Amino acid sequence: MSRDFPEYTNIPVYANAFKLLQSNPDLLDLLERIIQWEEQMKGQTGYELGFRSEDVFGDPRTVASLVPKGILYLSYRSASDRRYRAYNLEELKRAVEDFKNMSAVEAEREVEVPEDMFSFIVGHEDVKELLWRAIRSDRPVHILLTGTPASAKSLFLEELMRLPRSKFVLGSGLSKAGLYDVIFESQPRYLIIDEIDKIEESDNLTCLLSLMERGIVVETKHRKHRSIQIKCSVFAGANRTDRLPPELLSRFLVLNFRPYTAEEFIEVTVHVLTRREGVPEMIAPYIAQRCLQQLGTRDPRDPIKIARLLREPTRNEVDRVIQTVKQRKT
């Protein structure tokens, strides 16, 4: 059965679409893809017949639900096929644009970046500038930070986790197809992935490749189909890059970090302990030096752990904690 035009022409498409977007903003991408299909296919063969849900990367159930909501009509139906058209394309476009304009200020406020981002990280001004440019870019930019664990990349990743609408995942902790759930449920503006070189499941890599290349993620399984189009920048960390597939590595701007020297370790540690952990300025250098000398570490995370174990900020207390740690490490 087919029909060329809906039976009811006085349906308030604008009001229906605007109200729907207010209650379910996640449908914005789908409605924009429907508008794009209508505009691009107009005048071409098959236009009057309508679109299938897969033509607009939509879940069949979600697309079908737009019919009783007064946004789409069923333009063609058979035993194995369902096709749809917009009731009133111009009203639908106007509702989408008005909703986007109304929410623009709120959306901008939602992704407002903390003013002190990266402020406690010593040096690496060139990296800070590149990351700021990526964060503020209108289009997604994906950056991979590589280097040993005892380098600044870990500090940068921790700072990036402070971004509004960011989501942190650990590559080694992702379950099979777990990245799909992260994308569909959280819809992050910034995806932070540590240990990206330890992602092993092919489903997760497929999801990531599609997200980074087109901003479109489609998951198709038995009796399950969902898709989403989002604006998302990926910031990732890895100790090595030789385990990453070439097609994934090529999507990143790669920034390499060397290990800290002894002098840099002390400077960075003192800065982090005093600025972020609230350690007194007289004791912070002592913690850094003792960690370097007694524990043989140049990883700033180790002094942070020691500082958090102190009952009182004294040298004797520092020595007591470090001595216990040292004995248990050997």
Number of C-alpha atoms within 10 A of each C-alpha: 9 12 13 12 14 16 8 9 10 9 14 14 24 21 15 17 24 22 15 18 18 13 9 10 14 16 17 20 18 20 22 17 16 26 20 13 17 18 12 11 15 11 10 8 8 10 15 19 18 21 22 17 19 14 12 19 22 24 20 15 12 13 22 18 13 19 16 9 15 19 25 23 23 23 21 19 14 9 6 5 8 19 21 22 26 25 23 19 18 13 19 25 19 15 21 21 15 14 18 16 12 11 14 12 10 11 12 10 11 12 16 13 16 11 7 8 15 21 13 16 19 16 14 11 11 9 17 16 11 14 19 14 12 18 21 14 11 9 11 20 20 21 21 22 24 22 19 17 18 21 21 25 26 23 16 19 19 14 17 23 17 14 20 16 16 19 20 19 17 15 22 15 12 16 14 13 16 15 20 20 12 16 21 18 9 13 19 20 20 24 24 25 22 25 17 23 19 17 21 16 16 11 17 18 18 17 19 19 18 14 21 20 13 12 16 18 22 20 18 10 8 5 5 10 15 18 18 20 22 18 16 22 23 23 26 27 27 24 21 16 17 10 14 17 11 10 9 15 16 10 16 17 13 15 14 17 18 13 16 18 12 15 11 14 23 24 19 21 27 28 20 23 25 17 15 11 14 12 22 14 13 13 17 27 19 18 27 27 21 19 24 19 12 13 17 11 18 26 22 26 17 17 27 20 10 18 23 14 14 14 10 12 17 15 14 10 16 22 17 12 15 20 15 10 14 14 9 8 8 5
